[in-house]
């Protein structure tokens, strides 16, 4: 069972909102801000894992464990 999500409210600037709307247009199926921001968070998390592991701040056991929190396509991209 997944844990209940934490509620965070963010405010986007007009420029940020325009950028998200442009991303929405580029996606072939209708999507929400929530899904776009979730994908960006996953991408940032993957980048953080790679950086911390490369810098020796994350051991292999924790690196592999944390990768399990990523969608499959991101897991494949950082392990190839």
N, CA, C and O atoms as a DFTB+ gen file, in Angstrom:
320 C
 N C O
     1  1       0.843      -1.176       0.000
     2  2       0.000       0.000       0.000
     3  2       0.889       1.240       0.000
     4  3       1.844       1.330       0.771
     5  1       0.565       2.197      -0.873
     6  2       1.320       3.435      -0.944
     7  2       0.971       4.334       0.239
     8  3      -0.184       4.394       0.659
     9  1       1.979       5.035       0.775
    10  2       1.666       5.990       1.844
    11  2       0.869       7.163       1.277
    12  3       0.969       7.477       0.091
    13  1       0.088       7.800       2.126
    14  2      -0.694       8.961       1.704
    15  2       0.249      10.079       1.276
    16  3       1.263      10.322       1.930
    17  1      -0.078      10.757       0.187
    18  2       0.808      11.828      -0.273
    19  2       0.788      13.014       0.679
    20  3      -0.219      13.297       1.328
    21  1       1.919      13.697       0.747
    22  2       1.982      14.943       1.508
    23  2       1.404      16.050       0.650
    24  3       1.561      16.032      -0.571
    25  1       0.760      16.983       1.249
    26  2       0.175      18.095       0.503
    27  2       1.115      19.279       0.551
    28  3       1.469      19.766       1.625
    29  1       1.518      19.742      -0.631
    30  2       2.351      20.931      -0.747
    31  2       1.686      21.844      -1.762
    32  3       1.255      21.398      -2.825
    33  1       1.610      23.087      -1.437
    34  2       1.053      24.066      -2.369
    35  2       2.192      24.923      -2.878
    36  3       3.010      25.418      -2.103
    37  1       2.236      25.094      -4.200
    38  2       3.257      25.959      -4.778
    39  2       2.582      27.027      -5.626
    40  3       1.470      26.843      -6.121
    41  1       3.263      28.122      -5.778
    42  2       2.793      29.195      -6.642
    43  2       3.815      29.370      -7.748
    44  3       5.003      29.559      -7.488
    45  1       3.346      29.306      -8.974
    46  2       4.226      29.490     -10.122
    47  2       4.158      30.935     -10.592
    48  3       3.111      31.579     -10.520
    49  1       5.287      31.431     -11.072
    50  2       5.266      32.749     -11.701
    51  2       4.549      32.620     -13.041
    52  3       4.318      31.508     -13.517
    53  1       4.202      33.733     -13.640
    54  2       3.563      33.698     -14.951
    55  2       4.469      32.980     -15.961
    56  3       3.990      32.197     -16.781
    57  1       5.753      33.245     -15.899
    58  2       6.707      32.626     -16.814
    59  2       6.757      31.111     -16.600
    60  3       6.752      30.351     -17.569
    61  1       6.806      30.670     -15.351
    62  2       6.835      29.240     -15.062
    63  2       5.556      28.556     -15.542
    64  3       5.610      27.469     -16.118
    65  1       4.415      29.187     -15.306
    66  2       3.143      28.619     -15.751
    67  2       3.101      28.530     -17.277
    68  3       2.598      27.550     -17.826
    69  1       3.620      29.535     -17.955
    70  2       3.665      29.509     -19.420
    71  2       4.548      28.361     -19.904
    72  3       4.224      27.702     -20.892
    73  1       5.651      28.124     -19.219
    74  2       6.543      27.022     -19.594
    75  2       5.850      25.672     -19.404
    76  3       5.990      24.779     -20.239
    77  1       5.111      25.524     -18.319
    78  2       4.392      24.270     -18.084
    79  2       3.311      24.080     -19.147
    80  3       3.108      22.965     -19.628
    81  1       2.619      25.154     -19.515
    82  2       1.607      25.046     -20.571
    83  2       2.236      24.624     -21.899
    84  3       1.643      23.853     -22.653
    85  1       3.429      25.127     -22.180
    86  2       4.133      24.732     -23.396
    87  2       4.499      23.241     -23.339
    88  3       4.400      22.532     -24.341
    89  1       4.917      22.782     -22.169
    90  2       5.206      21.349     -22.003
    91  2       3.941      20.535     -22.242
    92  3       3.989      19.482     -22.878
    93  1       2.807      21.021     -21.735
    94  2       1.541      20.316     -21.932
    95  2       1.235      20.166     -23.424
    96  3       0.769      19.112     -23.858
    97  1       1.493      21.211     -24.206
    98  2       1.245      21.159     -25.648
    99  2       2.128      20.118     -26.335
   100  3       1.714      19.498     -27.315
   101  1       3.338      19.927     -25.823
   102  2       4.291      19.016     -26.445
   103  2       3.996      17.548     -26.149
   104  3       4.552      16.661     -26.797
   105  1       3.136      17.292     -25.186
   106  2       2.802      15.918     -24.803
   107  2       1.586      15.490     -25.614
   108  3       0.586      16.206     -25.675
   109  1       1.679      14.310     -26.239
   110  2       0.649      13.870     -27.179
   111  2      -0.716      13.622     -26.540
   112  3      -1.738      13.718     -27.219
   113  1      -0.747      13.309     -25.266
   114  2      -2.030      13.083     -24.600
   115  2      -2.249      14.166     -23.553
   116  3      -1.284      14.679     -22.987
   117  1      -3.501      14.520     -23.286
   118  2      -3.767      15.554     -22.277
   119  2      -3.142      15.177     -20.928
   120  3      -3.193      14.021     -20.510
   121  1      -2.565      16.151     -20.270
   122  2      -1.937      15.899     -18.967
   123  2      -2.169      17.092     -18.052
   124  3      -2.683      18.129     -18.470
   125  1      -1.782      16.924     -16.808
   126  2      -2.006      17.959     -15.792
   127  2      -0.680      18.546     -15.335
   128  3       0.386      17.974     -15.562
   129  1      -0.772      19.700     -14.687
   130  2       0.426      20.286     -14.069
   131  2       1.034      19.273     -13.093
   132  3       2.253      19.115     -13.023
   133  1       0.173      18.602     -12.353
   134  2       0.634      17.641     -11.344
   135  2       1.516      16.568     -11.972
   136  3       2.581      16.257     -11.439
   137  1       1.090      16.005     -13.088
   138  2       1.885      14.960     -13.750
   139  2       3.193      15.513     -14.303
   140  3       4.236      14.865     -14.205
   141  1       3.139      16.702     -14.880
   142  2       4.361      17.308     -15.418
   143  2       5.352      17.581     -14.293
   144  3       6.530      17.244     -14.407
   145  1       4.880      18.189     -13.208
   146  2       5.782      18.496     -12.093
   147  2       6.299      17.217     -11.437
   148  3       7.451      17.162     -11.005
   149  1       5.453      16.189     -11.362
   150  2       5.909      14.909     -10.827
   151  2       7.040      14.320     -11.664
   152  3       8.011      13.791     -11.123
   153  1       6.910      14.412     -12.988
   154  2       7.969      13.936     -13.869
   155  2       9.260      14.720     -13.704
   156  3      10.350      14.149     -13.732
   157  1       9.132      16.028     -13.531
   158  2      10.320      16.861     -13.327
   159  2      10.993      16.544     -11.994
   160  3      12.220      16.557     -11.899
   161  1      10.202      16.261     -10.975
   162  2      10.770      15.870      -9.677
   163  2      11.511      14.546      -9.811
   164  3      12.608      14.394      -9.273
   165  1      10.922      13.585     -10.526
   166  2      11.614      12.307     -10.749
   167  2      12.929      12.508     -11.488
   168  3      13.934      11.884     -11.148
   169  1      12.929      13.376     -12.497
   170  2      14.154      13.645     -13.242
   171  2      15.212      14.280     -12.345
   172  3      16.385      13.911     -12.404
   173  1      14.799      15.230     -11.521
   174  2      15.731      15.858     -10.579
   175  2      16.252      14.867      -9.557
   176  3      17.424      14.915      -9.183
   177  1      15.388      13.966      -9.099
   178  2      15.795      12.937      -8.135
   179  2      16.831      11.999      -8.765
   180  3      17.818      11.634      -8.126
   181  1      16.595      11.615     -10.020
   182  2      17.547      10.747     -10.727
   183  2      18.900      11.438     -10.871
   184  3      19.945      10.816     -10.680
   185  1      18.878      12.712     -11.205
   186  2      20.117      13.486     -11.340
   187  2      20.843      13.573      -9.998
   188  3      22.065      13.443      -9.939
   189  1      20.086      13.794      -8.922
   190  2      20.686      13.863      -7.586
   191  2      21.322      12.530      -7.210
   192  3      22.420      12.509      -6.653
   193  1      20.653      11.419      -7.503
   194  2      21.223      10.102      -7.207
   195  2      22.544       9.906      -7.938
   196  3      23.535       9.483      -7.343
   197  1      22.551      10.215      -9.222
   198  2      23.769      10.060     -10.025
   199  2      24.899      10.926      -9.484
   200  3      26.036      10.470      -9.369
   201  1      24.587      12.165      -9.154
   202  2      25.596      13.101      -8.655
   203  2      26.156      12.639      -7.314
   204  3      27.372      12.598      -7.128
   205  1      25.274      12.292      -6.382
   206  2      25.725      11.874      -5.051
   207  2      26.518      10.571      -5.118
   208  3      27.499      10.401      -4.394
   209  1      26.096       9.658      -5.983
   210  2      26.816       8.393      -6.126
   211  2      28.200       8.641      -6.742
   212  3      29.196       8.088      -6.275
   213  1      28.259       9.465      -7.779
   214  2      29.539       9.779      -8.433
   215  2      30.489      10.501      -7.481
   216  3      31.703      10.309      -7.554
   217  1      29.948      11.324      -6.594
   218  2      30.766      12.067      -5.625
   219  2      31.133      11.244      -4.397
   220  3      31.844      11.729      -3.517
   221  1      30.655      10.003      -4.331
   222  2      30.956       9.142      -3.199
   223  2      30.142       9.457      -1.952
   224  3      30.459       8.968      -0.867
   225  1      29.100      10.266      -2.093
   226  2      28.275      10.623      -0.944
   227  2      27.114       9.655      -0.743
   228  3      26.368       9.770       0.228
   229  1      26.962       8.703      -1.662
   230  2      25.908       7.701      -1.586
   231  2      26.548       6.360      -1.936
   232  3      27.121       6.199      -3.013
   233  1      26.447       5.401      -1.018
   234  2      27.049       4.092      -1.309
   235  2      26.173       3.310      -2.283
   236  3      25.027       3.679      -2.537
   237  1      26.726       2.224      -2.825
   238  2      26.016       1.469      -3.849
   239  2      24.696       0.895      -3.338
   240  3      23.700       0.889      -4.061
   241  1      24.685       0.418      -2.111
   242  2      23.456      -0.159      -1.548
   243  2      22.324       0.867      -1.522
   244  3      21.205       0.577      -1.946
   245  1      22.622       2.063      -1.022
   246  2      21.598       3.111      -0.958
   247  2      21.252       3.633      -2.354
   248  3      20.095       3.952      -2.632
   249  1      22.239       3.718      -3.216
   250  2      22.008       4.145      -4.597
   251  2      21.011       3.212      -5.278
   252  3      20.056       3.671      -5.903
   253  1      21.229       1.912      -5.158
   254  2      20.335       0.936      -5.785
   255  2      18.953       0.944      -5.128
   256  3      17.937       0.813      -5.810
   257  1      18.919       1.097      -3.808
   258  2      17.635       1.138      -3.105
   259  2      16.826       2.362      -3.532
   260  3      15.627       2.255      -3.792
   261  1      17.466       3.507      -3.605
   262  2      16.760       4.739      -3.976
   263  2      16.297       4.714      -5.427
   264  3      15.285       5.329      -5.760
   265  1      17.018       4.015      -6.289
   266  2      16.607       3.905      -7.695
   267  2      15.222       3.282      -7.828
   268  3      14.502       3.563      -8.785
   269  1      14.856       2.449      -6.884
   270  2      13.554       1.772      -6.933
   271  2      12.396       2.761      -6.830
   272  3      11.258       2.418      -7.151
   273  1      12.674       3.979      -6.387
   274  2      11.628       5.000      -6.292
   275  2      11.370       5.699      -7.630
   276  3      10.433       6.487      -7.763
   277  1      12.219       5.395      -8.616
   278  2      12.096       6.031      -9.928
   279  2      11.219       5.214     -10.867
   280  3      11.123       3.996     -10.721
   281  1      10.581       5.871     -11.826
   282  2       9.875       5.125     -12.866
   283  2      10.882       4.280     -13.654
   284  3      12.067       4.610     -13.717
   285  1      10.408       3.213     -14.240
   286  2      11.280       2.272     -14.957
   287  2      12.127       2.950     -16.027
   288  3      13.315       2.650     -16.147
   289  1      11.546       3.853     -16.804
   290  2      12.309       4.475     -17.891
   291  2      13.500       5.274     -17.354
   292  3      14.539       5.335     -18.011
   293  1      13.371       5.881     -16.185
   294  2      14.494       6.622     -15.598
   295  2      15.516       5.662     -15.002
   296  3      16.718       5.912     -15.084
   297  1      15.060       4.581     -14.411
   298  2      15.991       3.583     -13.887
   299  2      16.880       3.055     -15.009
   300  3      18.093       2.922     -14.844
   301  1      16.272       2.762     -16.135
   302  2      17.041       2.252     -17.277
   303  2      18.035       3.292     -17.769
   304  3      19.157       2.950     -18.143
   305  1      17.634       4.555     -17.773
   306  2      18.511       5.601     -18.324
   307  2      19.731       5.866     -17.439
   308  3      20.794       6.216     -17.954
   309  1      19.601       5.709     -16.136
   310  2      20.769       5.993     -15.293
   311  2      21.634       4.772     -15.057
   312  3      22.741       4.895     -14.533
   313  1      21.155       3.594     -15.434
   314  2      21.982       2.415     -15.254
   315  2      22.613       1.943     -16.567
   316  3      23.333       0.945     -16.592
   317  1      22.340       2.670     -17.661
   318  2      22.933       2.261     -18.937
   319  2      24.172       3.046     -19.258
   320  3      24.792       2.823     -20.298
